[in-house]
């Protein structure tokens, strides 16, 4: 609970930084709790990585062992509007493959959501040494550029303007 790096965590309600710890949505200004200087990082000081999730289903056997976690984020939690139901499924697929599926549903108000899995992997396996020479390729069509303070600059990699 005292880890500030979010290693291995599901991060939210909004993963990444929100400038000035505030945003406007549908004409309403929402003030968040700053935890990264003047900014909000990974949902605030008690973001999703610091809450207790409920295990909804656990299936350790069979072709695809999996676990389903659920969390209900309440209206006003860390300053964010609306109740939010979140489900995260971790599934082992065989052949050293794993899937993580994240779903969130706003229950009563519009709210920003950007869930992130903040895991770090040693692709060489446990006790294989450091990861400094490892490389990974991610097949993503876009990314979000950041400014000098690591704040998203409101443009995606294709030049389109983002909402936040």
Beta strands, then each sheet from edge to edge (+ up, - down):
strand 1: 10-11
strand 2: 17-18
strand 3: 22-25
strand 4: 28-31
strand 5: 40-41
strand 6: 54-59
strand 7: 66-73
strand 8: 84-94
strand 9: 97-106
strand 10: 116-117
strand 11: 144-146
strand 12: 152-156
sheet 1: 1+ 10-
sheet 2: 2+ 5-
sheet 3: 3+ 4-
sheet 4: 6+ 7- 8+ 9-
sheet 5: 11+ 12-
end
